[in-house]
C-alpha cells in the first residue's frame, strides 16, 4: 500500500499557550494539537497519519502563501494571495487573562482561535473540521449546536465556534463562504474534560479580544524579558520565545520538543517522544535563559528540576527525564494504528530512556545549582539532596552507562558521562559551604581529580588525535566538544584544539553540519542512519569561539542557523542529503545551542 506524502516538517509553525502546543501548516491546517498539556493525547494528529485528524481554514484553490509571527509574539499570521483577493489567517493558542508577564499563560482557557480576514478583493474560504481524539483512535460524534459544532467521544468534549453554518457528513464538518474586503470571521476550538461543564461557544467579539490579549501578553513578555543586543539579535530573541513557548507554565518544566515520533531517519525506526523534561537539558538551558529570557525563567526551570528529581531513594533512582508535572513513570508504548510521518514506524508515546542509567545527570543538576549559588542558603532539604548527588557521582563514575545519546545498545564507558561526573564534583566543591558540607569537600576534590586523570589518560586517543566517544575507542563523538564548554580544559589546550579540528574535519556532512557520532559503528543498537545534529553544530561554533577561532565560529553558526524554517524554527536534525528538517519539531536543544553559541561569539569579539 502506498503511503501519502507527508507535509515537510519545516512547513509547520508552532503555537503555544504554555500548557499545550499546536502545529499549523502553510496550507492552514492544524495537523497537531494536544489538549490540555504538551504530553496529552493529540486531538489532531494528521502530522503522523492523515487519517488522525486536522482542522483546515484557507481560501479555496490556488494561493501564494507568506507568513510571520505577529510582532514579538507566538501568534501566527498567514497571508494567502489568490487570483481574486488576499486573505489573512491569524492563529493563536489563547494565553488567557493576566497582567503579569512573569505568569504568561497562567489563565490559559485551552482555546485555539483562528481569525480570517479578507484584506483585498474577494475570496472563497473553506473550513474542514475533522477531530480525532486519542491520536486518531476516537471518531467523535459531531452535532450542530447554536453557533457551532460539538464533538463528543473519548475523554473530552470539544466545541467549535463557527460564524459559518457547517454541514455534517458523519465524521467531518465542512463549510465555506465568499469574503469581501473588510470581512472577518472568528473561529475558536474550546476543550473541556469529560464530566466537566461542556466547553462553550464564544462570541465573535470575545474571540477577537482573546486574540488581541494573547498578542499583547507575548509582546509584553518579550519587552520585559529580552534584552540581548549582540550579534544575531533577532534569532536569539526568537529562540528565547520558542523556549518560553515550550515551557509548561504550571511547573516551569521545558519540553524537549512539541512532538513525538518525527523521525531522525525517514522511514526508519528512530522515532521518539520528546514531550518531556530532560535533566540533561538543565545546565544548557540555564545559560540560554540567562541570555535570551531572564533569570525568572531560569529559576523556575531549576526549581522544577530539583523538585521532580528530589527523592529519598538511592542514586540508582535518579532519572534522566521527568514528566512536565514531575511524573517519574514515562513508560514507552507504540501506536500501531498510525503510519507515522513519511511511513516512519513505530509511532511511540512515552520514552523508554527514562529508566536508563545515565551518569551525566548528577553533573547537570549540580552545574545548574552552581548558577543559583546565592539562592541555596537556608534550603536545607535541597542542600541535602544536592550533597547526595555529589556523593552518588563519586560512587558511580566508574560504571558503564547509556550515555548522553541514550543508546539502546550495550552500556559503555562514555567520555561525556565521566566528564559530567567530574562536573558534579567540581561544582560540589565550589558549593560545599552553601551546602553545609565543608567536611565533604576534600573527599569530593580527591575523586574529582581522579576522574580528571582518568579522562586525560583514557579519553584521549593519540592515534586519532582527539578525545573520543568512550574510553579506549577510536570513534569520534561531538559530545567531546563539552570538555572546554564545561571548563574541564581550556579551549586553547592543544588536545582540545585537535578535537575541535577532528570534529570539524571528520564528523561533518557535506554541508558542514556536525553529526553526533558515526551510526555505522553500531554503538546505538539501532538500524538505519540519522540526520546531522544542529545542537552539535552550535557546540562546534561555541567551542571555536572559546578557542579564538572567531571567524570559523561565525561561519559554523550561520551554517546551522540557516537550517531554520521561514519562521526561524529549528528541528532536531537536518537531512545530510537535502538539508530538510528531521526529528521532533521545534527542538528546544537546537534553539538552546543557537543562543549559547551566539553569546559565546559575542563575547569572543
C-alpha positions as CSV (number, residue, x, y, z in Angstrom):
1,X,0.0,0.0,0.0
2,X,1.4,3.4,-1.0
3,X,1.7,6.0,1.8
4,X,0.6,9.6,1.1
5,X,3.4,12.1,1.1
6,X,3.8,13.9,4.4
7,X,3.8,17.6,4.8
8,X,7.5,18.6,5.2
9,X,8.4,19.2,8.8
10,X,9.7,22.7,8.0
11,X,6.3,23.7,6.7
12,X,4.9,23.9,10.2
13,X,4.5,26.7,12.7
14,X,4.3,26.4,16.4
15,X,1.5,27.8,18.6
16,X,1.7,27.6,22.4
17,X,-0.3,28.8,25.4
18,X,2.5,27.4,27.7
19,X,0.3,24.4,28.5
20,X,0.0,22.7,25.2
21,X,1.1,23.1,21.6
22,X,-0.3,23.1,18.1
23,X,1.4,22.8,14.7
24,X,-0.1,24.7,11.7
25,X,1.0,24.0,8.1
26,X,1.5,26.6,5.4
27,X,-1.8,25.3,4.0
28,X,-3.7,26.5,7.0
29,X,-4.1,23.0,8.5
30,X,-3.8,22.4,12.2
31,X,-2.2,18.9,12.0
32,X,-1.1,18.6,15.6
33,X,-2.9,19.7,18.8
34,X,-2.6,18.3,22.3
35,X,-5.0,19.5,25.0
36,X,-4.7,20.2,27.9
37,X,-0.9,19.5,28.1
38,X,2.1,19.1,25.8
39,X,2.1,15.4,26.5
40,X,-1.7,14.8,26.3
41,X,-3.1,12.6,23.6
42,X,-3.5,14.6,20.4
43,X,-6.8,15.9,19.2
44,X,-5.4,16.3,15.7
45,X,-2.5,14.1,14.6
46,X,-2.5,14.3,10.8
47,X,1.2,15.1,11.3
48,X,1.7,11.4,11.9
49,X,-1.2,10.0,9.8
50,X,-3.6,11.9,7.5
51,X,-6.5,9.9,9.0
52,X,-5.7,11.1,12.5
53,X,-7.5,14.4,12.4
54,X,-6.9,18.1,11.4
55,X,-8.7,21.4,11.1
56,X,-8.2,23.5,8.0
57,X,-9.2,27.1,7.3
58,X,-7.9,28.5,4.0
59,X,-9.0,30.0,0.7
60,X,-10.2,27.6,-2.0
61,X,-8.0,26.9,-4.9
62,X,-4.5,28.2,-5.7
63,X,-2.8,30.7,-3.5
64,X,0.6,32.1,-2.8
65,X,1.5,31.9,0.9
66,X,3.6,34.0,3.2
67,X,3.6,34.0,7.0
68,X,5.2,35.5,10.1
69,X,4.7,35.7,13.8
70,X,2.9,38.9,14.8
71,X,5.5,41.3,16.3
72,X,7.4,39.7,19.2
73,X,4.8,37.0,19.8
74,X,4.0,33.4,19.1
75,X,0.8,34.4,17.3
76,X,0.9,33.3,13.6
77,X,-0.3,35.4,10.7
78,X,-0.5,33.6,7.3
79,X,-1.3,35.6,4.2
80,X,-2.9,33.8,1.2
81,X,-2.8,35.7,-2.1
82,X,-5.4,34.3,-4.5
83,X,-6.2,35.3,-8.1
84,X,-9.2,37.3,-6.8
85,X,-8.1,38.6,-3.4
86,X,-6.0,38.4,-0.3
87,X,-6.9,36.6,2.9
88,X,-5.1,36.8,6.2
89,X,-5.4,33.9,8.7
90,X,-4.3,34.7,12.3
91,X,-3.9,31.7,14.6
92,X,-3.2,31.6,18.4
93,X,-3.5,29.4,21.4
94,X,-5.0,31.8,23.8
95,X,-2.9,32.7,26.9
96,X,-6.0,34.0,28.8
97,X,-6.3,36.8,31.2
98,X,-3.4,38.1,33.2
99,X,-1.5,41.3,33.7
100,X,1.7,39.7,35.0
101,X,4.1,38.9,32.1
102,X,6.0,36.6,34.6
103,X,3.0,34.4,34.6
104,X,2.3,34.2,30.8
105,X,-0.3,31.6,30.2
106,X,-1.4,31.1,33.8
107,X,-5.0,31.6,32.8
108,X,-5.0,29.7,29.5
109,X,-8.5,28.6,28.7
110,X,-7.5,25.7,26.4
111,X,-8.7,27.7,23.4
112,X,-7.4,27.7,19.8
113,X,-8.5,30.8,17.9
114,X,-8.4,31.3,14.2
115,X,-9.4,34.6,12.6
116,X,-9.7,35.0,8.9
117,X,-9.9,38.4,7.2
118,X,-10.2,39.4,3.5
119,X,-7.9,42.4,3.1
120,X,-8.3,42.9,-0.7
121,X,-10.7,41.8,-3.4
122,X,-12.8,38.7,-2.8
123,X,-12.0,35.1,-1.9
124,X,-13.8,31.8,-1.3
125,X,-12.8,30.5,2.2
126,X,-13.3,26.9,3.1
127,X,-13.4,25.1,6.5
128,X,-12.9,21.4,7.3
129,X,-13.1,20.2,10.9
130,X,-12.1,16.6,11.4
131,X,-11.3,15.9,15.1
132,X,-9.8,12.6,16.1
133,X,-9.0,12.4,19.8
134,X,-6.6,9.9,21.3
135,X,-4.1,10.1,18.4
136,X,-6.8,9.2,15.9
137,X,-8.3,6.2,17.8
138,X,-11.6,8.0,18.5
139,X,-14.0,9.2,15.8
140,X,-16.2,11.5,17.9
141,X,-19.9,12.2,17.4
142,X,-20.4,15.6,15.8
143,X,-23.6,17.6,16.4
144,X,-24.7,21.0,15.5
145,X,-25.2,23.5,18.4
146,X,-26.2,27.1,18.4
147,X,-23.2,28.9,16.9
148,X,-21.1,25.9,16.1
149,X,-20.3,22.2,16.3
150,X,-19.8,20.0,19.3
151,X,-17.7,16.8,19.3
152,X,-18.2,14.1,21.9
153,X,-16.2,10.9,22.2
154,X,-13.3,9.8,24.3
155,X,-12.1,11.6,27.4
156,X,-13.0,15.2,26.4
157,X,-15.6,17.4,24.7
158,X,-14.7,19.9,22.0
159,X,-16.8,22.9,20.9
160,X,-16.1,24.6,17.7
161,X,-17.3,28.2,17.4
162,X,-18.1,28.9,13.8
163,X,-19.7,32.0,12.3
164,X,-20.4,30.0,9.2
165,X,-23.1,27.2,9.1
166,X,-21.2,23.9,8.8
167,X,-22.6,20.8,7.2
168,X,-22.0,17.4,8.8
169,X,-21.0,14.3,6.8
170,X,-20.7,11.6,9.5
171,X,-17.2,12.4,10.9
172,X,-16.4,15.7,9.4
173,X,-17.8,19.3,9.4
174,X,-17.4,21.5,6.3
175,X,-18.5,24.8,5.1
176,X,-17.4,27.9,3.2
177,X,-18.2,31.5,2.3
178,X,-17.2,34.3,0.0
179,X,-15.5,37.1,1.8
180,X,-15.1,40.6,0.5
181,X,-12.5,43.2,1.6
182,X,-13.1,44.1,5.2
183,X,-14.9,40.9,6.2
184,X,-13.6,39.0,9.2
185,X,-14.7,35.6,10.6
186,X,-13.5,34.4,14.0
187,X,-13.4,30.7,14.8
188,X,-12.4,29.0,18.1
189,X,-12.0,25.5,19.4
190,X,-12.6,25.1,23.1
191,X,-11.7,21.9,25.1
192,X,-13.0,20.6,28.4
193,X,-12.6,17.2,30.1
194,X,-15.4,14.7,30.1
195,X,-17.6,15.2,33.1
196,X,-16.8,18.9,33.4
197,X,-19.2,21.6,32.1
198,X,-19.2,21.4,28.3
199,X,-17.0,23.9,26.6
200,X,-18.9,26.9,25.3
201,X,-19.5,28.7,22.1
202,X,-17.6,32.0,22.1
203,X,-18.8,35.3,20.7
204,X,-17.1,37.0,17.8
205,X,-16.0,40.0,19.9
206,X,-14.8,37.6,22.7
207,X,-12.6,35.7,20.2
208,X,-11.2,39.0,18.8
209,X,-10.4,40.2,22.4
210,X,-8.8,36.9,23.3
211,X,-6.6,37.1,20.3
212,X,-5.6,40.7,21.0
213,X,-4.9,39.9,24.6
214,X,-2.6,37.0,23.6
215,X,-0.6,39.1,21.2
216,X,-0.2,41.8,23.9
217,X,0.8,39.2,26.5
218,X,3.6,37.8,24.4
219,X,4.8,41.2,23.3
220,X,4.9,42.4,26.9
221,X,6.8,39.3,28.0
222,X,9.3,39.9,25.2
223,X,9.7,43.6,26.1
224,X,10.3,42.9,29.7
225,X,12.4,39.8,29.4
226,X,14.5,40.0,26.3
227,X,17.5,42.4,26.5
228,X,20.2,40.7,24.4
229,X,21.7,43.1,22.0
230,X,24.6,41.1,20.5
231,X,25.0,39.5,17.0
232,X,22.0,37.6,15.6
233,X,19.7,39.5,18.0
234,X,16.5,38.6,16.2
235,X,17.4,34.9,16.1
236,X,18.4,34.9,19.8
237,X,15.2,36.6,20.8
238,X,13.1,34.3,18.7
239,X,14.8,31.3,20.2
240,X,14.1,32.7,23.7
241,X,10.4,32.9,22.8
242,X,10.5,29.4,21.5
243,X,11.9,28.1,24.8
244,X,9.2,30.1,26.6
245,X,6.6,28.5,24.3
246,X,7.9,25.1,25.1
247,X,7.7,25.7,28.8
248,X,4.8,24.3,30.9
249,X,3.6,27.3,32.9
250,X,2.2,25.4,35.9
251,X,5.6,23.9,36.9
252,X,8.3,25.7,34.8
253,X,9.3,22.5,33.0
254,X,10.6,22.8,29.4
255,X,9.7,20.0,27.0
256,X,12.5,18.9,24.6
257,X,10.1,19.4,21.7
258,X,6.4,19.8,20.9
259,X,6.0,16.5,19.1
260,X,6.5,12.8,19.2
261,X,7.9,10.4,16.6
262,X,9.0,12.8,13.9
263,X,11.9,10.6,12.5
264,X,15.6,11.1,12.6
265,X,15.7,8.8,9.5
266,X,12.7,9.0,7.2
267,X,11.0,5.6,7.0
268,X,13.2,4.3,9.9
269,X,12.7,3.4,13.5
270,X,14.5,6.3,15.2
271,X,11.3,7.9,16.3
272,X,10.9,9.1,19.9
273,X,8.6,11.1,22.2
274,X,10.3,14.3,23.2
275,X,7.4,15.9,25.1
276,X,9.2,15.6,28.5
277,X,11.7,17.5,30.5
278,X,15.3,16.2,30.5
279,X,17.7,16.7,33.4
280,X,20.5,16.9,30.8
281,X,19.0,20.0,29.2
282,X,19.0,21.8,32.5
283,X,22.5,23.2,32.5
284,X,22.4,24.2,28.8
285,X,19.0,25.8,29.3
286,X,20.2,27.8,32.2
287,X,22.8,29.5,30.1
288,X,20.3,30.1,27.3
289,X,17.6,31.6,29.5
290,X,20.0,34.0,31.2
291,X,20.9,35.3,27.7
292,X,17.6,35.2,25.8
293,X,15.0,35.5,28.5
294,X,15.6,36.4,32.2
295,X,16.6,34.9,35.5
296,X,13.0,34.3,36.5
297,X,12.5,31.6,33.8
298,X,15.8,30.0,34.6
299,X,15.0,29.8,38.3
300,X,11.6,28.3,37.5
301,X,13.1,25.6,35.5
302,X,15.8,24.8,38.1
303,X,13.1,24.7,40.8
304,X,11.1,22.3,38.8
305,X,14.1,20.0,38.1
306,X,15.1,20.0,41.7
307,X,11.6,19.2,42.9
308,X,11.0,16.5,40.3
309,X,14.3,14.8,40.8
310,X,14.4,15.0,44.6
311,X,13.8,11.6,46.2
312,X,14.6,9.7,49.3
313,X,15.8,6.7,47.1
314,X,19.4,6.0,46.3
315,X,21.3,7.4,43.3
316,X,20.1,4.5,41.1
317,X,16.7,6.0,41.1
318,X,17.8,9.4,39.8
319,X,16.2,9.6,36.4
320,X,17.4,11.4,33.2
321,X,13.9,12.8,32.5
322,X,10.6,13.6,34.1
323,X,7.1,14.3,33.0
324,X,6.2,18.0,32.9
325,X,4.1,17.7,36.0
326,X,7.0,15.9,37.8
327,X,5.9,12.4,36.9
328,X,8.5,9.6,37.0
329,X,6.9,6.8,35.1
330,X,7.2,7.6,31.4
331,X,6.7,4.0,30.1
332,X,7.0,3.8,26.4
333,X,4.4,2.2,24.1
334,X,3.7,2.1,20.4
335,X,0.6,3.3,18.5
336,X,0.4,0.7,15.7
337,X,-2.7,2.3,14.1
338,X,-0.6,5.3,12.9
339,X,1.5,5.1,9.8
340,X,3.9,7.7,11.1
341,X,5.4,10.7,9.3
342,X,6.7,9.6,5.9
343,X,5.8,6.0,6.8
344,X,8.2,6.1,9.8
345,X,7.1,3.4,12.2
346,X,6.7,2.8,15.0
347,X,5.0,5.9,16.4
348,X,5.8,6.0,20.1
349,X,4.4,7.8,23.2
350,X,6.3,7.7,26.4
351,X,10.1,7.3,26.3
352,X,11.9,4.1,27.4
353,X,15.1,6.0,28.1
354,X,13.5,7.2,31.4
355,X,14.8,4.1,33.1
356,X,18.2,4.0,31.6
357,X,21.3,4.6,33.9
358,X,22.9,7.8,32.6
359,X,25.6,9.1,34.8
360,X,25.7,12.7,33.4
361,X,22.6,13.8,35.3
362,X,24.5,14.4,38.5
363,X,26.7,16.9,36.8
364,X,23.9,18.6,35.1
365,X,21.9,19.2,38.2
366,X,24.9,20.3,40.2
367,X,26.1,22.6,37.4
368,X,22.6,24.2,37.4
369,X,22.7,24.5,41.1
370,X,26.0,26.3,40.9
371,X,24.3,29.0,38.8
372,X,21.9,29.6,41.8
373,X,24.6,29.6,44.5
374,X,23.2,32.6,46.2
375,X,19.7,31.1,46.3
376,X,20.7,27.9,48.1
377,X,21.0,29.4,51.6
378,X,18.6,28.1,54.1
379,X,17.2,25.5,51.8
380,X,18.3,22.5,53.9
381,X,16.2,19.9,52.1
382,X,17.6,20.9,48.8
383,X,21.1,21.1,50.2
384,X,20.9,17.5,51.4
385,X,19.6,16.4,48.1
386,X,22.5,18.1,46.2
387,X,25.0,16.7,48.6
388,X,23.6,13.3,47.9
389,X,24.0,13.8,44.2
390,X,27.7,14.6,44.7
391,X,28.2,11.5,46.8
392,X,26.4,9.4,44.2
393,X,28.6,10.8,41.3
394,X,31.6,9.8,43.4
395,X,30.3,6.3,43.8
396,X,29.1,5.5,40.3
397,X,31.5,7.3,37.9
398,X,33.5,4.1,37.1
399,X,30.3,2.4,35.8
400,X,29.4,2.0,32.2
401,X,26.1,3.6,31.1
402,X,24.0,4.5,28.0
403,X,25.5,8.0,27.6
404,X,24.2,11.4,26.5
405,X,22.6,10.0,23.3
406,X,20.6,7.4,25.2
407,X,21.9,4.5,23.1
408,X,19.8,1.3,23.1
409,X,22.9,-0.8,22.6
410,X,25.3,-2.1,25.3
411,X,26.5,0.3,28.0
412,X,30.0,1.7,27.6
413,X,32.4,4.0,29.4
414,X,31.3,7.1,27.6
415,X,33.7,10.1,27.9
416,X,30.8,12.6,28.3
417,X,29.4,10.6,31.3
418,X,32.7,10.7,33.0
419,X,33.1,14.4,32.2
420,X,29.8,15.2,33.9
421,X,30.7,13.2,37.0
422,X,33.8,15.4,37.1
423,X,31.5,18.5,36.7
424,X,29.3,17.2,39.6
425,X,32.2,17.0,42.0
426,X,33.8,20.2,40.7
427,X,30.6,22.2,41.4
428,X,30.0,20.4,44.7
429,X,33.5,21.5,45.9
430,X,32.5,25.1,44.9
431,X,29.2,24.8,46.7
432,X,30.4,23.0,49.8
433,X,30.0,26.0,52.0
434,X,26.5,26.7,50.9
435,X,25.6,23.0,51.1
436,X,26.7,22.9,54.8
437,X,29.1,20.2,53.6
438,X,32.5,21.7,54.0
439,X,33.7,18.4,55.6
440,X,32.9,16.6,52.3
441,X,34.9,18.9,50.1
442,X,38.3,17.2,50.4
443,X,36.9,13.8,49.5
444,X,35.0,15.3,46.6
445,X,38.1,17.1,45.4
446,X,40.1,13.9,45.5
447,X,37.6,12.0,43.5
448,X,37.2,14.9,41.0
449,X,40.9,14.8,40.4
450,X,40.9,11.0,40.0
451,X,38.2,11.4,37.3
452,X,40.2,14.1,35.6
453,X,43.3,11.9,35.4
454,X,41.2,9.0,34.0
455,X,39.7,11.2,31.3
456,X,43.1,12.5,30.3
457,X,44.7,9.1,30.3
458,X,41.9,7.0,28.7
459,X,39.7,9.5,26.9
460,X,42.5,11.0,24.7
461,X,43.4,8.8,21.7
462,X,46.9,9.9,20.4
463,X,46.4,7.9,17.2
464,X,43.1,9.6,16.4
465,X,44.4,12.9,17.7
466,X,41.2,13.6,19.6
467,X,39.2,12.9,22.7
468,X,36.9,10.0,21.6
469,X,33.5,8.7,22.3
470,X,34.4,6.3,25.1
471,X,37.4,5.0,26.9
472,X,39.6,3.0,24.5
473,X,37.5,3.9,21.5
474,X,38.8,5.4,18.2
475,X,35.3,6.8,17.3
476,X,34.6,10.5,17.4
477,X,31.7,12.0,19.2
478,X,30.5,15.6,19.2
479,X,29.9,15.5,22.9
480,X,33.7,15.7,23.4
481,X,33.2,19.4,22.5
482,X,31.8,19.8,26.0
483,X,35.3,19.5,27.5
484,X,36.0,23.2,27.1
485,X,32.4,24.3,27.4
486,X,32.3,22.8,31.0
487,X,35.7,24.2,31.9
488,X,37.4,20.8,32.2
489,X,40.2,22.1,29.9
490,X,40.9,25.5,28.4
491,X,39.7,25.9,24.9
492,X,43.3,26.6,23.7
493,X,44.7,23.3,25.1
494,X,46.4,21.5,22.2
495,X,44.3,18.4,22.8
496,X,41.1,20.5,22.8
497,X,42.1,22.3,19.6
498,X,42.9,18.9,18.0
499,X,39.5,17.6,19.0
500,X,37.7,20.7,17.6
501,X,39.5,20.2,14.3
502,X,38.8,16.5,14.2
503,X,35.1,17.1,14.7
504,X,35.0,19.8,12.1
505,X,37.0,17.7,9.6
506,X,35.8,14.2,10.2
507,X,32.3,14.3,11.8
508,X,30.5,16.7,9.4
509,X,28.3,16.2,6.4
510,X,28.9,17.8,3.0
511,X,27.0,20.9,4.3
512,X,29.4,21.3,7.2
513,X,26.8,20.2,9.8
514,X,28.0,18.1,12.7
515,X,26.9,14.5,13.3
516,X,26.6,13.3,16.9
517,X,28.6,10.2,16.0
518,X,29.0,7.6,13.3
519,X,26.0,5.3,13.4
520,X,27.8,2.8,11.2
521,X,29.8,1.6,14.3
522,X,26.6,0.1,15.7
523,X,27.1,1.8,19.1
524,X,23.5,2.7,19.4
525,X,22.0,-0.7,18.7
526,X,19.6,0.7,16.1
527,X,19.2,0.1,12.4
528,X,19.4,2.9,9.8
529,X,21.1,6.3,9.9
530,X,20.2,9.7,11.2
531,X,20.5,13.4,10.2
532,X,23.1,15.9,11.2
533,X,22.6,17.3,14.6
534,X,22.0,21.1,14.9
535,X,22.9,21.3,18.6
536,X,26.2,19.7,17.9
537,X,26.9,22.2,15.1
538,X,26.2,25.0,17.5
539,X,28.5,23.4,20.1
540,X,31.2,23.4,17.5
541,X,30.7,27.1,16.9
542,X,30.7,27.8,20.6
543,X,34.0,25.8,21.1
544,X,35.6,27.5,18.2
545,X,34.7,30.9,19.7
546,X,36.2,29.9,23.0
547,X,39.3,28.7,21.2
548,X,39.7,32.1,19.5
549,X,38.6,30.9,16.1
550,X,36.0,33.6,15.8
551,X,35.7,33.7,12.0
552,X,35.3,30.0,11.9
553,X,32.8,30.1,14.7
554,X,30.7,32.7,12.8
555,X,30.7,30.5,9.7
556,X,29.7,27.4,11.7
557,X,27.0,29.3,13.5
558,X,25.5,30.7,10.3
559,X,25.6,27.3,8.6
560,X,23.5,25.8,11.4
561,X,21.1,28.8,11.8
562,X,20.4,28.7,8.0
563,X,18.5,25.5,8.6
564,X,15.7,27.3,10.4
565,X,12.4,27.5,8.5
566,X,10.9,30.7,7.3
567,X,9.6,31.4,10.9
568,X,13.0,30.8,12.5
569,X,12.1,27.4,13.9
570,X,14.7,24.7,14.2
571,X,14.2,20.9,14.1
572,X,16.5,18.5,15.9
573,X,18.4,17.5,12.8
574,X,18.9,18.2,9.1
575,X,18.9,15.6,6.3
576,X,22.6,15.3,5.2
577,X,21.4,14.9,1.6
578,X,18.8,17.6,1.3
579,X,19.2,19.8,4.3
580,X,15.5,19.4,5.1
581,X,14.5,19.3,8.8
582,X,14.3,16.0,10.6
583,X,13.4,14.9,14.1
584,X,11.0,16.4,16.5
585,X,10.0,20.0,16.0
586,X,10.7,22.6,17.1
587,X,13.5,21.3,19.2
588,X,14.5,23.1,22.4
589,X,18.1,21.8,22.2
590,X,18.7,23.4,18.8
591,X,17.4,26.8,20.0
592,X,19.4,26.5,23.2
593,X,22.5,25.8,21.1
594,X,21.8,28.8,18.9
595,X,21.6,31.1,21.9
596,X,24.6,29.8,23.7
597,X,26.8,29.9,20.6
598,X,25.7,33.4,19.7
599,X,26.6,34.6,23.2
600,X,30.0,32.9,23.1
601,X,30.8,34.5,19.8
602,X,29.6,37.9,21.0
603,X,32.0,37.6,24.0
604,X,34.8,36.5,21.8
605,X,34.6,39.8,19.9
